[in-house]
Amino acid sequence: MASPRLPAAIRAPFEGRTWRALGYVLIGLPLSVCWFSLSVSLVSAGAGLLITFLGVPVLAGALALCRGFGVVERARARALLGLDVAAPEPVRGRTGGAFSWMGAVLKSGASWRHLLYAVVHLPWAVFTFSVTTALWAWGWAFFTYPLWRWVFPAYTGQEGLQLYGDGTHDFFLDSPFEVTATCLVGLAVVLVGPWVLRGFVAVDRFLVSGLLGPSRPASRVTELESDRGVLVDTAAADLRRIERALHDGAQARLSALATDLGRAKERLAEDPGAAAVLVEEAHGEVKLALRELRDLARGIHPAVLTDRGLDAALSAVAARCAVPVSVNVDMPQRPAAAIEGLAYFTVSELLRNVTDHARARSARVDVWRVDDRLMLQVRDDGTGGAERAAGRSLEALSERVGAVDGVLVVDSPAGGPTTATVELPWRTRA
């Protein structure tokens, strides 16, 4: 049976999350004073010096310093709040020189957002620090009043606790009612304080992620550049694979065929029987070369896929698979040729893994459409344990699918079964 847990309102003052948030707020004020002072003074100096040649480098240096502050703030948020914010896009000058770099810093929106964070965060840090320390100090002081009243006894007169040395003002906190009321007020503040603190750090999380992270267009550009690199690498790998297959397979057989036909031509007049044997061997080489070329073309983009679509093409792949495979394709129309080709390649690679590694007795392929996504699923009853490690075929396939905004998810516990699910964007055939 699960052990009973205390309510969240009671656990909150003692949770590590609360104390990490408290540390974040307490550390935030001195850091914010430092960020504000340096950034505002340097930017003001740079703006004032713009009438001279010194203004631009001073201003660019101030913005670069603000980006350095952002590194510290993102690390602090990551360590104490569990907020992982990616660094903004790096500053790159067009020519690589100092003036080019300064121009890139001044044009960078991320640099100005870091400056805005340094300016805006100071009043917010002052407010959160003041409220948090007040709530924490008064709450715990009131809640633990009987303890420190007993540990640190004060001079008491005949009428109670004397707070002032002249004896003109007496404050009575020795009666059970007054002590109990003080403890209850302190307890209420202690219980409410963590939720107020979490509201404060929620605003901090918004400021860090909104002002110190990468801009969305730039993030998207970086993602597209990465995807383009994956596509280029994939295309280069496919070209190398095709070249290797042609060189080691069909080209070698055609070279042997040319040699055999040349020998047959030389012996045709002298020894027709030997020439006929050589022609027969050459005929067998031609058949093998044609089969290899046909398999190579089928691996690139089979004719049946172009003519009849995924259902027929995947059924042909399943028929050649060493494991019995059932195919179910449910699509009202055909997707774009590029998506259709990628879906065919993905299922072919997954079925190849089933044949080579899964030790399965059967497999199943399902293809269907959900809104604007093309769904592929390959399941087998093998031994499982498939991994998406670097350099493995599944990782390469995941990168290829991700290059078109697709997703590959593999569920393969030890002992099986294995389920590979792929989502591809649906694009209508032109």
C-alpha positions as CSV (number, residue, x, y, z in Angstrom):
1,M,0.0,0.0,0.0
2,A,1.2,3.5,-0.8
3,S,2.2,5.5,2.2
4,P,-0.1,8.4,3.0
5,R,1.3,11.8,2.0
6,L,0.7,15.1,3.8
7,P,-1.4,17.7,2.0
8,A,0.5,20.0,-0.4
9,A,-0.2,23.1,1.8
10,I,1.5,21.5,4.8
11,R,4.4,20.1,2.7
12,A,5.2,23.3,0.9
13,P,7.2,25.1,3.6
14,F,9.6,22.1,3.9
15,E,10.0,21.1,0.3
16,G,13.3,21.5,-1.4
17,R,11.6,23.3,-4.3
18,T,10.5,26.0,-1.8
19,W,13.9,26.5,-0.3
20,R,15.6,26.6,-3.8
21,A,13.1,29.3,-4.8
22,L,13.9,31.2,-1.6
23,G,17.6,31.0,-2.4
24,Y,16.9,32.2,-5.9
25,V,15.1,35.3,-4.6
26,L,17.7,36.1,-2.0
27,I,20.6,35.8,-4.4
28,G,18.7,37.7,-7.0
29,L,18.8,41.1,-5.3
30,P,22.6,41.6,-5.1
31,L,23.1,40.2,-8.5
32,S,20.4,42.4,-9.9
33,V,22.0,45.5,-8.3
34,C,25.3,44.5,-10.0
35,W,23.7,43.9,-13.4
36,F,21.7,47.1,-13.3
37,S,24.6,49.3,-12.1
38,L,27.1,48.0,-14.7
39,S,24.7,47.9,-17.7
40,V,23.0,51.3,-17.1
41,S,26.3,53.0,-16.5
42,L,28.1,51.5,-19.5
43,V,25.2,52.0,-21.8
44,S,24.8,55.6,-20.7
45,A,28.5,56.2,-21.2
46,G,28.3,54.6,-24.6
47,A,25.3,56.7,-25.6
48,G,27.0,59.8,-24.4
49,L,30.1,59.1,-26.4
50,L,28.3,58.4,-29.7
51,I,29.4,61.8,-30.8
52,T,33.0,60.5,-30.8
53,F,34.5,57.3,-32.2
54,L,34.5,55.7,-28.7
55,G,30.7,55.5,-28.4
56,V,30.1,52.5,-30.6
57,P,32.7,50.2,-29.1
58,V,31.7,51.1,-25.5
59,L,28.0,50.5,-26.3
60,A,28.8,47.2,-28.1
61,G,30.9,46.2,-25.1
62,A,28.1,47.0,-22.7
63,L,25.6,44.9,-24.7
64,A,28.1,42.0,-24.8
65,L,28.5,42.3,-21.1
66,C,24.7,42.1,-20.7
67,R,24.8,38.9,-22.7
68,G,27.4,37.6,-20.2
69,F,24.9,38.5,-17.4
70,G,22.4,36.4,-19.2
71,V,24.7,33.3,-19.0
72,V,24.8,33.7,-15.2
73,E,21.0,34.2,-14.9
74,R,20.2,31.2,-17.1
75,A,22.6,29.0,-15.1
76,R,21.0,30.3,-11.8
77,A,17.5,29.5,-13.1
78,R,18.6,26.1,-14.3
79,A,20.2,25.2,-10.9
80,L,17.5,26.6,-8.6
81,L,14.3,26.7,-10.6
82,G,14.9,23.7,-12.9
83,L,14.3,26.1,-15.9
84,D,16.4,25.1,-18.9
85,V,16.5,28.1,-21.3
86,A,18.6,27.7,-24.4
87,A,21.2,30.4,-25.1
88,P,20.3,33.0,-27.8
89,E,21.8,32.8,-31.2
90,P,25.5,33.8,-31.2
91,V,26.7,37.1,-32.6
92,R,28.4,36.7,-36.0
93,G,29.8,39.5,-38.0
94,R,29.7,39.2,-41.8
95,T,33.4,39.8,-42.3
96,G,34.8,38.6,-39.0
97,G,36.4,41.9,-38.1
98,A,36.0,43.9,-35.0
99,F,33.7,46.5,-36.6
100,S,31.6,43.8,-38.2
101,W,31.2,42.2,-34.7
102,M,30.2,45.5,-33.1
103,G,27.6,46.1,-35.8
104,A,26.2,42.6,-35.3
105,V,26.0,43.1,-31.5
106,L,24.2,46.4,-31.9
107,K,21.7,44.9,-34.4
108,S,21.1,41.8,-32.3
109,G,17.6,41.8,-30.7
110,A,18.8,39.3,-28.1
111,S,21.5,41.8,-26.9
112,W,18.9,44.5,-26.3
113,R,16.6,42.1,-24.6
114,H,19.4,41.2,-22.1
115,L,19.8,44.9,-21.4
116,L,16.0,45.2,-20.8
117,Y,16.2,42.3,-18.4
118,A,19.0,44.0,-16.4
119,V,16.9,47.2,-16.1
120,V,13.5,45.6,-15.4
121,H,14.7,42.9,-13.0
122,L,16.1,45.3,-10.4
123,P,12.7,46.8,-9.1
124,W,11.2,43.3,-9.3
125,A,14.1,41.9,-7.3
126,V,13.7,44.6,-4.7
127,F,10.0,43.9,-4.3
128,T,10.3,40.1,-4.2
129,F,13.3,40.3,-1.8
130,S,11.4,42.6,0.6
131,V,8.2,40.7,0.7
132,T,9.8,37.3,0.9
133,T,12.2,38.2,3.7
134,A,9.3,39.9,5.6
135,L,7.0,36.9,5.3
136,W,9.8,34.4,6.1
137,A,11.1,36.3,9.1
138,W,7.8,37.3,10.7
139,G,6.1,34.0,9.9
140,W,8.8,31.8,11.4
141,A,9.4,34.2,14.3
142,F,5.7,34.2,15.3
143,F,5.4,30.4,14.7
144,T,8.4,29.6,16.9
145,Y,7.7,32.3,19.5
146,P,7.4,29.9,22.5
147,L,10.7,28.3,21.6
148,W,12.8,31.4,21.4
149,R,10.9,33.0,24.3
150,W,12.0,30.1,26.3
151,V,15.6,29.9,24.9
152,F,16.1,33.7,25.2
153,P,14.2,34.8,28.3
154,A,13.8,38.6,28.7
155,Y,13.4,40.7,31.9
156,T,9.8,40.5,33.0
157,G,8.2,42.7,35.5
158,Q,5.2,41.9,37.7
159,E,2.8,42.6,34.9
160,G,4.5,40.6,32.1
161,L,7.2,40.9,29.4
162,Q,8.8,44.4,29.5
163,L,9.9,45.4,26.1
164,Y,11.3,48.8,27.0
165,G,13.8,49.6,29.7
166,D,11.9,52.5,31.1
167,G,9.0,50.3,32.0
168,T,6.4,52.6,30.5
169,H,5.3,50.2,27.8
170,D,4.5,46.7,28.6
171,F,3.4,44.0,26.1
172,F,1.7,41.0,27.6
173,L,2.5,37.7,25.7
174,D,2.7,35.3,28.6
175,S,-0.9,34.2,28.7
176,P,-1.7,30.9,27.0
177,F,-4.2,32.6,24.7
178,E,-1.8,35.2,23.5
179,V,1.0,32.7,22.9
180,T,-1.4,30.4,21.0
181,A,-2.7,33.3,18.9
182,T,0.8,34.3,18.0
183,C,1.7,30.8,17.0
184,L,-1.4,30.4,14.8
185,V,-0.7,33.7,13.0
186,G,2.8,32.6,12.4
187,L,1.7,29.2,11.2
188,A,-0.7,30.9,8.7
189,V,2.1,33.1,7.3
190,V,4.5,30.1,7.1
191,L,1.9,28.1,5.1
192,V,1.0,31.0,2.8
193,G,4.6,32.2,2.3
194,P,5.7,29.3,-0.1
195,W,2.8,29.9,-2.4
196,V,3.5,33.7,-2.6
197,L,7.2,32.8,-3.3
198,R,6.2,30.4,-6.0
199,G,4.1,33.1,-7.6
200,F,7.2,35.4,-7.5
201,V,9.5,32.9,-9.2
202,A,6.8,32.2,-11.8
203,V,7.3,35.8,-12.9
204,D,11.1,35.3,-12.8
205,R,10.7,32.2,-15.0
206,F,8.7,34.3,-17.5
207,L,11.3,37.0,-17.5
208,V,14.2,34.6,-18.0
209,S,12.6,32.6,-20.8
210,G,11.1,35.6,-22.5
211,L,14.1,38.0,-22.4
212,L,17.2,35.8,-22.1
213,G,16.3,32.9,-24.4
214,P,16.5,32.8,-28.2
215,S,14.0,34.6,-30.3
216,R,11.5,32.4,-32.0
217,P,12.3,33.3,-35.6
218,A,16.0,32.9,-35.0
219,S,15.4,29.5,-33.2
220,R,13.4,28.4,-36.2
221,V,16.1,29.5,-38.6
222,T,18.7,27.5,-36.6
223,E,16.4,24.5,-36.6
224,L,15.9,24.8,-40.3
225,E,19.6,25.1,-40.9
226,S,20.2,22.0,-38.8
227,D,17.5,20.1,-40.8
228,R,19.1,21.3,-44.1
229,G,22.4,20.0,-42.9
230,V,20.8,16.6,-42.1
231,L,19.2,16.5,-45.5
232,V,22.5,17.3,-47.2
233,D,24.3,14.6,-45.2
234,T,21.6,12.1,-45.9
235,A,21.7,12.9,-49.7
236,A,25.5,12.5,-49.7
237,A,25.2,9.2,-47.8
238,D,22.6,8.0,-50.3
239,L,24.9,9.0,-53.2
240,R,27.8,7.1,-51.6
241,R,25.7,4.1,-51.1
242,I,24.4,4.1,-54.7
243,E,28.0,4.6,-56.0
244,R,29.3,1.8,-53.9
245,A,26.5,-0.5,-54.9
246,L,27.0,0.3,-58.6
247,H,30.8,-0.1,-58.3
248,D,30.9,-3.3,-56.3
249,G,27.8,-4.9,-57.9
250,A,26.5,-4.1,-61.4
251,Q,29.7,-2.4,-62.6
252,A,31.8,-5.4,-61.6
253,R,29.4,-7.8,-63.2
254,L,29.2,-5.8,-66.4
255,S,33.0,-5.7,-66.6
256,A,33.1,-9.5,-66.2
257,L,30.4,-9.7,-68.8
258,A,32.5,-7.7,-71.3
259,T,35.5,-9.9,-70.6
260,D,33.5,-13.1,-71.2
261,L,32.0,-11.8,-74.4
262,G,35.5,-10.8,-75.7
263,R,36.8,-14.3,-74.9
264,A,33.8,-15.8,-76.6
265,K,34.3,-13.7,-79.7
266,E,37.9,-14.9,-80.0
267,R,37.0,-18.6,-79.7
268,L,33.9,-18.4,-81.8
269,A,35.7,-19.5,-85.0
270,E,38.2,-22.0,-83.4
271,D,36.0,-23.6,-80.7
272,P,32.3,-22.9,-81.0
273,G,31.5,-25.1,-78.0
274,A,33.7,-23.2,-75.6
275,A,32.4,-19.9,-77.0
276,A,28.8,-21.1,-76.3
277,V,29.8,-21.9,-72.7
278,L,31.2,-18.4,-72.3
279,V,28.1,-16.8,-73.8
280,E,26.0,-18.8,-71.4
281,E,28.1,-17.6,-68.4
282,A,27.8,-14.0,-69.8
283,H,24.0,-14.5,-70.0
284,G,23.9,-15.4,-66.3
285,E,26.0,-12.4,-65.4
286,V,23.5,-10.2,-67.3
287,K,20.6,-11.6,-65.3
288,L,22.5,-11.0,-62.0
289,A,23.4,-7.5,-63.0
290,L,19.8,-6.7,-64.0
291,R,18.6,-8.0,-60.7
292,E,21.0,-5.9,-58.7
293,L,20.1,-2.8,-60.7
294,R,16.4,-3.6,-60.2
295,D,17.0,-3.9,-56.4
296,L,19.0,-0.7,-56.3
297,A,16.3,1.2,-58.2
298,R,13.7,-0.3,-55.9
299,G,15.6,0.9,-52.9
300,I,15.8,4.5,-54.3
301,H,12.2,4.9,-55.5
302,P,10.4,1.9,-56.9
303,A,8.2,2.2,-59.9
304,V,5.3,0.5,-58.1
305,L,5.3,3.4,-55.6
306,T,5.0,6.0,-58.3
307,D,2.4,4.1,-60.2
308,R,0.2,2.5,-57.4
309,G,1.1,4.2,-54.1
310,L,2.2,3.1,-50.7
311,D,-0.2,0.2,-50.3
312,A,1.2,-1.7,-53.3
313,A,4.8,-0.7,-52.6
314,L,4.7,-1.7,-49.0
315,S,3.0,-4.9,-49.8
316,A,5.8,-5.7,-52.2
317,V,8.4,-5.0,-49.5
318,A,6.5,-7.2,-47.1
319,A,6.4,-10.0,-49.6
320,R,10.2,-9.9,-49.9
321,C,10.7,-9.8,-46.1
322,A,11.9,-13.0,-44.4
323,V,9.3,-12.5,-41.6
324,P,5.6,-12.8,-42.4
325,V,4.3,-9.2,-42.5
326,S,0.7,-7.9,-42.7
327,V,0.2,-4.5,-44.2
328,N,-2.8,-2.2,-43.6
329,V,-2.9,1.2,-45.4
330,D,-5.9,3.4,-44.7
331,M,-5.5,6.7,-46.5
332,P,-8.2,8.6,-48.5
333,Q,-5.7,10.0,-50.8
334,R,-2.0,9.9,-51.6
335,P,0.4,12.4,-49.9
336,A,3.1,14.4,-51.7
337,A,5.7,12.4,-53.5
338,A,8.5,13.4,-51.2
339,I,6.5,12.4,-48.1
340,E,5.4,9.2,-49.8
341,G,9.0,8.3,-50.7
342,L,10.2,9.0,-47.1
343,A,7.4,6.8,-45.7
344,Y,8.3,4.0,-48.0
345,F,12.0,4.3,-47.1
346,T,11.2,4.4,-43.4
347,V,9.0,1.3,-43.4
348,S,11.6,-0.5,-45.5
349,E,14.4,0.3,-43.0
350,L,12.3,-0.7,-40.1
351,L,11.3,-4.0,-41.7
352,R,15.0,-4.6,-42.5
353,N,15.8,-4.2,-38.8
354,V,13.0,-6.6,-38.0
355,T,14.6,-9.2,-40.4
356,D,18.2,-8.7,-39.3
357,H,17.9,-8.1,-35.5
358,A,14.5,-8.7,-34.0
359,R,14.3,-12.6,-34.2
360,A,10.6,-12.1,-34.8
361,R,8.0,-14.6,-36.0
362,S,5.7,-12.0,-37.5
363,A,5.3,-8.2,-38.0
364,R,2.6,-5.8,-38.8
365,V,2.6,-2.4,-40.7
366,D,-0.1,0.1,-40.3
367,V,-0.4,3.4,-42.2
368,W,-3.1,6.0,-41.7
369,R,-3.7,9.7,-41.6
370,V,-4.7,11.8,-38.6
371,D,-5.5,15.4,-39.4
372,D,-2.3,16.9,-41.0
373,R,-0.1,14.0,-40.0
374,L,0.8,10.7,-41.7
375,M,1.2,8.0,-39.2
376,L,3.3,4.9,-39.7
377,Q,3.6,2.0,-37.2
378,V,5.7,-1.2,-37.5
379,R,5.2,-3.8,-34.8
380,D,6.9,-7.2,-34.3
381,D,6.9,-9.9,-31.7
382,G,10.7,-10.2,-31.5
383,T,13.1,-10.0,-28.6
384,G,13.0,-6.2,-28.2
385,G,15.9,-4.2,-26.9
386,A,16.1,-1.9,-30.0
387,E,18.2,1.2,-29.2
388,R,18.5,4.6,-30.8
389,A,22.2,4.9,-30.1
390,A,24.5,7.3,-32.0
391,G,25.7,5.7,-35.2
392,R,22.9,3.1,-35.3
393,S,20.4,2.8,-38.1
394,L,17.5,3.9,-35.9
395,E,19.2,7.1,-34.9
396,A,20.1,7.9,-38.6
397,L,16.4,7.2,-39.5
398,S,15.2,9.5,-36.7
399,E,17.4,12.3,-38.0
400,R,16.1,11.8,-41.5
401,V,12.5,11.8,-40.3
402,G,13.2,14.9,-38.1
403,A,14.6,16.8,-41.0
404,V,11.0,17.1,-42.4
405,D,9.5,17.9,-39.0
406,G,8.7,14.3,-38.3
407,V,9.0,12.2,-35.2
408,L,10.2,8.6,-34.6
409,V,9.3,6.9,-31.3
410,V,10.6,3.4,-30.5
411,D,9.1,1.3,-27.7
412,S,11.2,-1.8,-27.4
413,P,11.4,-3.3,-23.8
414,A,13.8,-6.2,-23.2
415,G,11.9,-9.4,-24.3
416,G,9.7,-7.5,-26.7
417,P,7.5,-6.7,-28.4
418,T,8.9,-3.7,-30.4
419,T,6.7,-0.9,-31.7
420,A,8.1,1.9,-33.9
421,T,5.8,4.8,-34.5
422,V,6.5,7.5,-37.0
423,E,4.7,10.8,-37.6
424,L,5.3,12.7,-40.9
425,P,3.7,15.9,-42.0
426,W,0.9,15.5,-44.4
427,R,1.4,17.4,-47.7
428,T,-1.1,17.1,-50.4
429,R,0.1,15.7,-53.7
430,A,0.3,18.5,-56.3
